[in-house]
Amino acid sequence: MSYAVLRSPQALRFVGRRDELRALCQALAATPSVAFVAGEAGIGKTRLIHEALQQISGAKRRVLAGSCLPLREPFPYGPVVDLFRDLREELPPGLNPVCGALRVHLPELAADLPPAPEPVVDHRAAQHRLFRAVRALLEALGDTVVVVEDVHWADDGTRDLLRFLADAPPPRLSVVLSHRSEDLPDGGLPLGRAYRCPQGTTEIRIPLRPLDQAAVSDMTAAMTGGAPVSAELAAELHRRTAGIPFVLEETVRTLLAGTGKRQLPDLDALATMRVPALLLEATADRMAQLSPTAADAVRAAATLRVPAEEELIAQVMDEPGESGGPPSAAPGSRPADHHRRTAAGALREALSAGLLCEEPGGRYGFRHTLAQQAVYSMLPGPDRHRLHRRALTALARTDPPPLVRLAYHARLSGDWTAWHRHCEQAVDAAHAMGDTALVVELLEELLSDDRLPTRERGRLAARLSREAAVGLAHRRATGLLRRVLRDTSLPEGLRGEIRLNLGLLLNNQAGRYQEGRADTATAVAELRERPALAARGMAALAMPGWGDQPLHVHQKWIERAEELVATQPDGALRIAVRGNHLALLMSTGAPSVWAQAEELLGQGRSVAERREVARACGNLADAATCLGHYEEARRFRLEGRRLAAECGAPYLESILEGTALRLAWYTGRWDGLAERARCASELVGGVSGIAADAHLVRGLLASARGEWEEAQDRLRDAGLADPANAPANIRAAASAAMARVRMACGEADTGCAEALRAVEWIRKKEIWTWAADLAPMAVVALVRCGRYGEAAEFHARLAGRDAPLAAAAQQACEGILATAATRHREAAAAFGAARSAYAVLPQPYSAARAQEAAARNLLVLQDTSGAARLAEAAEEFAALGAIRDASRCRRELRRSGTTVSSRRGRRGYGSRLSPRETEVARLVALGRTNREIAQVLFLSPRTVEQHVARVLRKLNVASRSEVASNTYPYL
């Protein structure tokens, strides 16, 4: 894992990143801009950024570069605020007064900053003012490039600040962020939440992948003075290094050092060399060439793990003579001074050898974390313990103490008492800062110690369970909590509290509903002497999205919870139970719930109470979305997101983003939605709710484009692959979409079976508002099977509820029943009413489908208005991006003899792809054959062949396989 610092590469020619470099340079030139550079350790993120900055150096833009470190202290915003420390004389005059908020963070610049504003009590207000100050200062600096590397190590505050800048960057600012996707915290996104580029801002995401064999050959030739590299040697180097530039560089350097010449040995020499092509051996060979004191400096730096100042490295290094180093100080000189001079000389040697490099701020570290890990792994156990003890002693003298680093060194030195002390102090500090992720991480580390006594283990487990329930991480926490619960000596009340929070964690974050529900029910029994916590468990069991229990079971749980909290003084508890009760009522379409929900939103004085209001808003937003009350859902979501951010509840923030994805799908805001959903679905650990929402939306979008395999895969991921552990409302919507996809693929029987399974499940669940998406497909399936009575009953179940989406679906069901009875005029009227009802919501995709159904019935009657309405539906589908549906409508128009406007490339498109060519290019990029494309777009294979030829010509590529990497400007 690389430390993000801009270092000037020495001698090597830049190879293998032409397209990525061009894209990054274009983004830097099109301000304001935000660029994300992602890739694994050693892949070349820093080098790419350096090359891009070199290419724009003539523009005289200021570059502010910083990095995040792996051992995060509870000091939010540090990586960004540190960017300004060296400006000093460069600060422009007449700064915005809000910049005075930076005085406390930048004492070095205090004399040049405006006066500090009056302090505010509210944490969120203070945070927002600081964010505005950073933005105002960057705006005053003018043409600026901000580079923050290794964002995967950023604290939550830094992520929020970077998100603020990315959401509204100053006009002349470019932001470049690098990260390792696999090292992002549980949440999986560089900025903590899915980022959507604001209008007017250039955004680019550049994933760096290993070099191919040709690039390996070019890089090797550059290191050997341009000497030719045989194909066999390049292939072997590529195999041994996996194409990772840093590992390749280390391997080639080692080979060259063995010959003493700048000439690469042949393939035999590579096969027989003593030092293999792995970093560990290469680093060991280079370490052996250092003097003992220089090697000690490198080992001290490896022990410290993060870049450190010269003085700290000197304090961690072995004293003269302690590990075979040079003799003690000469007579008359002070040992401490002599040791510092020795350390300075050792650092110079290590820098010259390339094992260490100088970082901004006078710190020294490794060029790459892989190198640090290689050196550290070579240390024998006793030496590691000794160096960690020295690091612990040295860091303990600093003010304020770096608690996380102290805990790290205490643990690795074997001082378990100090480790527990420092770790708990770090937990308290992180909690005070609202850094839930760090709190959970540290508590997990403490609980992994088998030496903890039962009482301490129970106390820490209870705290971890509470913190994890509002965070995103869940995998390690659930295992640790489960292990703690096996201790039969735990008091029953404490066991019940831990088990209750474990149940919530399994349900909310992990999506293991059956297991979570069982734990929650068991916890309620164990909490008989703690009625407040028991009520929380009952309220959780009342949530209808958990499991297959029918509505009346959830109602009984919430009634019991309301009885328990009636006499409880805890305001947060009352809000939690009431919020769940209202969400349950709203799910059934009860019209009386809205006034009570408004009353609930006005409550919440303490942080705990506001957090419960935020949770209630999330549940109400989800329920309102299912009902089709989209404006109300959007309002609940925005209020919940605001409160969750204030209270430090990342899980609630993320789950609200999942609801936002579904809202965007339903209301037709599809631009960029696939990318938003993809980012959300790639969360590390897959938080259940948001992952299911994201997979559902991706499946729906894919089905609208005719990408059947992708649609089915995503719908299975949304819950159909494991229905018992899927969010209930998402499961219903996914079943409807899967039935439609199956039927579109010609698998009518399979599609009907999918719909009928969902019908039986909805009937068992007794929450008919969740059938709004399913109802039209379910009625189609029932009619196809000749079950007309059940179809009519199912359609009638949607009536009489405060659910606009269900009402629109009921009209569509009437149209389906009328069509089946060949009452085409009546069917057209019903579908027309359904179209109007969907349009009011708004739900434009369903409105277009209803319009198409009405038009088809009119065409059967030879009503001339049918063609016009079908053409209108085709345009509505095309505007959304539903190319499969649009093509189906156009085919029907051609069959009816209606003239269809041409979708072919016309003269005005020039070298650009026409709309039809763009559709074809997308499907080619997905690997579809001409015949498959013809089926999706309702064209002949010959027509598709002509379109493909034009796509290849316009993109200037020779084969279909090259289309995927060249169509991103169009798709």
SEDREN-264188 format. One record per residue (C-alpha): residue in one letter; x, y, z. Coordinates in steps of 0.05 Angstrom, whole numbers, plus 5000, padded with zeros to 4 digits. Layout:
<atoms>
aXYZ
...
</atoms>
This chain:
<atoms>
m500050005000
s503450624976
y504451255016
a501451804974
v507052294959
l509252604895
r516352384883
s520152504820
p521651834788
q528851744769
a530951524700
l525051074683
r520951224622
f513451244633
v510250644598
g503650284592
r498950834616
r497751254553
d490151244556
e489851354631
l494851934627
r490952264571
a484452194610
l487452484673
c490653074636
q483953224603
a480453224670
l485753694700
a484754164641
a477154184647
t476254524714
p472854444761
s474353714761
v474753104806
a479052504788
f479251834824
v485451404811
a484650694837
g489150094838
e492649574880
a499249674917
g505149814871
i500849924810
g503350624795
k498151114821
t503251614845
r507351574781
l501151694738
i499252304778
h506452574775
e506552494699
a500052854691
l502453434734
q508853464694
q504753534630
i500854124657
s506854454691
g506954994637
a500155234660
k503455494725
r498155174768
r499455104842
v499754384866
l497954204938
a499653474952
g498153065014
s496852365036
c493051945087
l496751475134
p494950755154
l495050885230
r489351385236
e489251825297
p482552125317
f484552785283
p479552905227
y481253335166
g488753285178
p490753035108
v487053625076
v488754165126
d496153975121
l496054175048
f496154905068
r501654905121
d507355105074
l503555665038
r505756225084
e507856795038
e503356534983
l496756685016
p492957204975
p490357835008
g482957965022
l481057265043
n473857095058
p472657205133
v470356475140
c477656275128
g478956495199
a476055825220
l482655515198
r486755885250
v486155335302
h488254815251
l493855225219
p497455615274
e503355715225
l498856155181
a494956495237
a498157175224
d495857165151
l488856895162
p482657305180
p480557335253
a477556695280
p469956715282
e465956625345
p465755895367
v459355495356
v456654945401
d453654505348
h458854015320
r455553995252
a455454755246
a462854795265
q464454255215
h460654605160
r464155255174
l470954925170
f469054605104
r466955275077
a473455575100
v477555045063
r473455165000
a473955915005
l481555875013
l482155424953
e477855894913
a482256474932
l488556094911
g485956064839
d488655534791
t490154964839
v490854214837
v489553854903
v492353154907
v490552704965
e493252004959
d491451364996
v484451585012
h483050865034
w486551065099
a482651715108
d478651845171
d471251975166
g472152725176
t477052765119
r472352375074
d466752855091
l471153455075
l473453155009
r466152994993
f464353715007
l469753964960
a467853454906
d460453634911
a461754384899
p469054504877
p471455214864
p471355394790
r478955334780
l480354734824
s482154024805
v481853474858
v485652824847
l484352254896
s488051594896
h485950974933
r486250214937
s479149944928
e480849314968
d483249725028
l477150185032
p473450115098
d466949715104
g462850155060
g467150074999
l466950784970
p472751284967
l468551844997
g464451415044
r458151475002
a456551404928
y458852034893
r454852354838
c458452874797
p454953554802
q452953914739
g458554314709
t464053904741
t468553424703
e469052744736
i473352154716
r474951484749
i481451164727
p482550444749
l489850224741
r490949504723
p497349104718
l501749214657
d500848754599
q506748374569
a508248924518
a508649454573
v513048994615
s517748944556
d517849704546
m519149834620
t524749324622
a527949624560
a527650314592
m531450054652
t536849734609
g538450324565
g533750134509
a536649434499
p531748974463
v527848494506
s526047824477
a518847594477
e520746994519
l524147424572
a518447924573
a513447344582
e517447054640
l518147734673
h510747854665
r509247174696
r513847284755
t511747994771
a504347954751
g505448604714
i505749024777
p510449594760
f513749644828
v515248904833
l517748904762
e522349484777
e525149154839
t526248504801
v529948834743
r534149264789
t536248634826
l538148294761
l542148894738
a545748934805
g547948214796
t551348364729
g554449024748
k552349284679
r546249614650
q544949014606
l539448524621
p541647794627
d538347274583
l532746814601
d537346294631
a540246804679
l533247004702
a531446274714
t537746134755
m538746784793
r539546714868
v534647264886
p527647104858
a523047614829
l519047724892
l519648344933
l521848014997
e528147714967
a529648344927
t529148764990
a533448285030
d538948324977
r538849084979
m538849105055
a545048675056
q548849225019
l547649745073
s552149895132
p549649635199
t547350335222
a543750465156
a540349785161
d538349965233
a535150605207
v531250225155
r528949715207
a526850275254
a522850595198
a519649925182
t517749835255
l514650525258
r510550335196
v508651045178
p513451595154
a516951915214
e521452485231
e528952385236
e528952475311
l523651935321
i527351445276
a533751595316
q530251445381
v527650775355
m534350565325
d538650105367
e543750475409
p550950435385
g553549735397
e546749465417
s545849035356
g552748975328
g553049705305
p558950185309
p562350315376
s560150825426
a561551575422
a568751825424
p571452085490
g568952795504
s562752765461
r555652685487
p552651995471
a545852295451
d549052785402
h553452235373
h547351785365
r543552325328
r549352455281
t549951705269
a542451665254
a542952255206
g548651905168
a544751255167
l538651595138
r542851925084
e545551245064
a538650925064
l536051495021
s541751434973
a540550684967
g533250804951
l530650395009
l527751015043
c525151655013
e523952345040
e516652545050
p513853245058
g514753555126
g521653245139
r519152535147
y522351905121
g519051265099
f518850735046
r517550834973
h512150314980
t508749955037
l510549295006
a517849475018
q516249645091
q512848975100
a518748615068
v523748935115
y519348835176
s518348095160
m525847985162
l526348205235
p527047635285
g521847635341
p526347905397
d528848475352
r521748665333
h519548675406
r525549105425
l524349615370
h516949655386
r518649795458
r523250355437
a517850635392
l512850595449
t517550975495
a519051515443
l511851625423
a509551665495
r513552315502
t509452665448
d503753145464
p498252985449
p499952245450
p498351865385
l493851355419
v492850895360
r500250845346
l501650735420
a496650165421
y499749865358
h506849875386
a504649645456
r501249035426
l507048845381
s512048945438
g508248445480
d506048965532
w498748745536
t496849195594
a499349805558
w495949575494
h489149525529
r490050195563
h492050575500
c486950215457
e481150405503
q483651125506
a483751135430
v476650845429
d474251415475
a477751935432
a474951655367
h467951615397
a468352345418
m470252515346
g464452105318
d469251625282
t464851005288
a469050595240
l475350695281
v471650545346
v469249885318
e476049705290
l479549825357
l474249455398
e474848865351
e482348855362
l481348855438
l476148295436
s480747865394
d485347795456
d483947115488
r487147345553
l481447815571
p477747625634
t470347475627
r467948125659
e472348555613
r470448145553
g463048225567
r463748985578
l467649085514
a463048625474
a456949025497
r460349665475
l462449365408
s455349115396
r452449815407
e457550165363
a457349645307
a449749695303
v450350405276
g456550285233
l457849915168
a462749375189
h459648725209
r463648105188
r468848095242
a464248385295
t458947855287
g464047295295
l467147605357
l460347735389
r458047035375
r464346765408
v463147195470
l455946935475
r458646225483
d461146415552
t455746145598
s458446545657
l456047205627
p450347525667
e443647405632
g442148145623
l448848295593
r448347685547
g441447935525
e444148625508
i449848335467
r445247845433
l440148385417
n445248825382
l448148215347
g441148065321
l440448785296
l447248735263
l445448085229
n438948375204
n440949065183
q448149025160
a449248285145
g442348125115
r442047455153
y434747535172
q433146835196
e439146815242
g438247535265
r430947445280
a432346825322
d437647205361
t433147795372
a427447355398
t432246995445
a434947665469
v427947905486
a427147305533
e434047425564
l432348165576
r426448025622
e429848445677
r431649005627
p424849215598
a427649805559
l432249365518
a426948825512
a422349345481
r427649515430
g428048795411
m420448735404
a420249365361
a425549065316
l421548425309
a415548845288
m419149085225
p415648725168
g421748695123
w424848155167
g423047455147
d416647115124
q412247235186
p405247495169
l402848185186
h399147995249
v405547725281
h409048395271
q402948755299
k403248335363
w410548495373
i409549245366
e403649235413
r407848895466
a413449405455
e408649995462
e406049705528
l413149645555
v415450355537
a409250695563
t412450735632
q419750835609
p423051515617
d427851405559
g425751885504
a430151555452
l426950885467
r419951165459
i421851475392
a424950825368
v418750415384
r413950935357
g418051015293
n417750265280
h410250255294
l409050825244
a413250475192
l409149845201
l402650235194
m405150595132
s407149945100
t399849725102
g397450375070
a394050635132
p391851355117
s392151595189
v399751515194
w401952175161
a400052645217
q403352205269
a409652165226
e409952925222
e409352955298
l415052455306
l419652875261
g419053455309
q421753045367
g428952915386
r432853355433
s438952925451
v443752595403
a440751915419
e433752165405
r435752495340
r439051845318
e432451475330
v428752005290
a433751895234
r432551155237
a424951265235
c425851735175
g429651185138
n424150675151
l418651175132
a422351365068
d422750635049
a415350515064
a413251145027
t417250924966
c413450264964
l406850634968
g408551114911
h408751734955
y415251954924
e415452684947
e414252475018
a419451925012
r424452424986
r423052895045
f423752345097
r430252125064
l433352815064
e431452945137
g433952255157
r440552365120
r441553035155
l440252745224
a444452125212
a450452545191
e449652985252
c449352385298
g454951975267
a450851385242
p454051155176
y449450545170
l443350995169
e446551455118
s448050865073
i441250545078
l438151205059
e442451214996
g439350534978
t432450844982
a434951414939
l436950924885
r430050634882
l426851314881
a431251514822
w429150884784
y421750984797
t421751724780
g425751644716
r432151984738
w436451454704
d442351884682
g448451614718
l444051154759
a447450514736
e454250774760
r451351004827
a448150324837
r454549964817
c458650354867
a453550214921
s453149464905
e460749404910
l460849594984
v466049185021
g462048695063
g455648845026
v451249215076
s444648845065
g439549385053
i443449845008
a446449254970
a439548954956
d436949634933
a442949734888
h442549034857
l435149124845
v436149784809
r441849504767
g437448914748
l431649364729
l436149804686
a439249204652
s432348914636
a430149574606
r436249544560
g435048824542
e441248564577
w437947924601
e443847564633
e446048174671
a438848304693
q437847604719
d444547604756
r443048264791
l435948064809
r438547424841
d443547844880
a437848294902
g434947714941
l431947194894
a437946734904
d436446714979
p429246934988
a429046785062
n434547295075
a432247835027
p428748485046
a421548325036
n419448914994
i425648854950
r424148114941
a417148274914
a419748784864
a425448324842
s420547754831
a416248194786
a422348404745
m424947694740
a418147444715
r418147984661
v425247814640
r423647074635
m417547204592
a421547684547
c426647124537
g421146664513
e420846274579
a413446404593
d412445814639
t418545984681
g416346714684
c409346524706
a412146054759
e416446624787
a410547094791
l405946574822
r411146414877
a411347144894
v403647174895
e403446614947
w408746954988
i405047624988
r398647275007
k402346965067
k405647615086
e398947995083
i402248655063
w398848784996
t401949464983
w408449094967
a404848764909
a404349414869
d410349244825
l408448514822
a401048574809
p400948674733
m405748094722
a402047664773
v395347784738
v398547614671
a401146964701
l394446784734
v390546924670
r395446514630
c394245924677
g386646024672
r386046244744
y381546834729
g378146844797
e384746894833
a387047434785
a380847844800
e381747734875
f389047934872
h387348564834
a381848734884
r386648674943
l390149304920
a384049744930
g382250184989
r389250355012
d393151005015
a397950744962
p398151124896
l402750614864
a397950044882
a392150454854
a395850544788
a397549804786
q390249634799
q388250024736
a393649644697
c390848984723
e383949174699
g386849294631
i390248614631
l383748264651
a379848644598
t385048474545
a384647734563
a377147774554
t378148124486
r374548744512
h379649174477
r376149844482
e375249754557
a382449514563
a385050134526
a381150584573
a383850214635
f390950254610
g389950984594
a387651104666
a393650714691
r398251134648
s395451774678
a395951494749
y403251284738
a404951954707
v402352334767
l406851954815
p411352054773
q413451364748
p414951484674
y417250774656
s410850454680
a406951014648
a410250864581
r408750114589
a401450274603
q401250734542
e404150174499
a398849684525
a393350184510
a396050304440
r396349554425
n389049474444
l387150054399
l391149764341
v387249114348
l380949544340
q384249884280
d383550544316
t388251044282
s390051364349
g393550724369
a399550844324
a400551554350
r400251304422
l405050744407
a409951234375
e409351674436
a410951074481
a417050914438
e419651624447
e418451594522
f422250934527
a427951214485
a428451834528
l429251404590
g434450944557
a429750344555
i432350134486
r429149444487
d422249734499
a423150294449
s425349794396
r419449344410
c414649924399
r418050124334
r417649414308
e410149404321
l409350074286
r413049794225
r408449194225
s402349644227
g404850024167
t406450664205
t412451064184
v417851054238
s422951604244
s429951344225
r434851174280
r440551094231
g446751534233
r445452154191
r450052644159
g450053104219
y453152574265
g459752564226
s464652124263
r460252084324
l455751494337
s448351584322
p443251384375
r442050714342
e449550594334
t450550764407
e445450234426
v448949724383
a455849924410
r453449824481
l451149124466
v457548964427
a461549204487
l457548714530
g459748144485
r453148024450
t453047684382
n449548004322
r443747514330
e442947694404
i443248434388
a437948334335
q433348004386
v434248574436
l433249134385
f428048774342
l432348844280
s434748354228
p441748054236
r443648374170
t441749064195
v445648944259
e451648734218
q451549404181
h450949794246
v456849404276
a461149564215
r459650314223
v461150274298
l468049964285
r469550474231
k467551074273
l471250834335
n477350664292
v478049964320
a479449314284
s475348824324
r469148774368
s473548634430
e476349334425
v469549674428
a468849604504
s474950034518
n473150564466
t465750684476
y465851024544
p465151724514
y458651504481
l455451024530
</atoms>
